[in-house]
Amino acid sequence: MNRFFKNKMAIVGLAVILLFTAAALLAPILTPHDRDSYNMAQRYAPPSARNLLGTDPMGRDVFTRLLYAGRISLMVGVLSSAISASIGIVAGSLAGFYGKWLDIAIMRVADVFSSLPFYMIAITVMALFEPSVRGTVAVMGILWWTDSARLLRSQILSLREREFMEATTALGISDIKKITQHLLPNAFGPIIVSVTLNIANAILTESALSYLGLGIRIPIPSWGNMLSDAQNMFVLQNYWWIWISPGLCILFTVMSINFIGEGLRDALDPNLDR
């Protein structure tokens, strides 16, 4: 913790993420407008005291939808990373600890998943089923477990030959306890960093899918589908407040998460001088 909090950029990133999270959770308190209420007579209204960030093509308050969209985008990033990390931890632990045929089988499955074109699979799934938050989270969570699995497998392959693992064998400790109580705690540093960076990647991917109309659909707001209102040059040139605010939210969130990930990487690296 001391090493992490000495990293100024990591602290800035953490502060931004906490600010965005608090704003999203406190959206009903921070704005007097309803998320989905619209007024066609107020469409494309510029920023004002009544509408801090103006209104969109449906006359809805952009600031209000931006706060509620933060809930969705951040939730998608965290949940999809949690699912992929869970699958990767189980697969990597089994492959690294038992080795032999189980290791070969799991790694070949990982090779298959790694070779799948993500956007093609995502587009196919969203075309077969209704685009939704659950579908977006499931696609990213199920397809992105391979990096975590490979990273953890390499850590466990190294750790299982150490003296403390020989001691667990001599004490007759079960395989489950060897993995959960001795190997995973010593291999979790790189996994935490990987999961943190995956959250940023998931937010970007959700934004891209929603922008294309294949992720989270209106009326549920996300930063990605808010950008879809700016797909024509007329809006880009004349109504900057519609697209610049969600774009900046995506930019600052992804940058902040990357800063946090780098801070965690440095803080958890045992090779750096303390």
Buried (B, 14 or more C-beta within 10 A) or exposed (E): EEBBEEBEBBBBBBEBBEEBBEBBBEBEEBBEBEBBEBEEEBBBBEBEEEBBBBBBBBBBBBBBBBBBBBBBBBBBBBBBBBBBBBBBBBBBBBBBBBBEEBBEEBBEBBEEBBEEEBEEBBBEBBEEEEBBBEBBBBBBBBBBBBBBBBBBBBBBBEBBEEEEBEEBEEEEBEEEEBBEEBBBEBBBBBBBBBBBBBBBBBBBBBBBBBBBBBBBBBEBBBBBBBBBBBEEEEBEEEBBBBBBBBBEBBEBBBBBBBBBBBBBBBBBEEEEEE
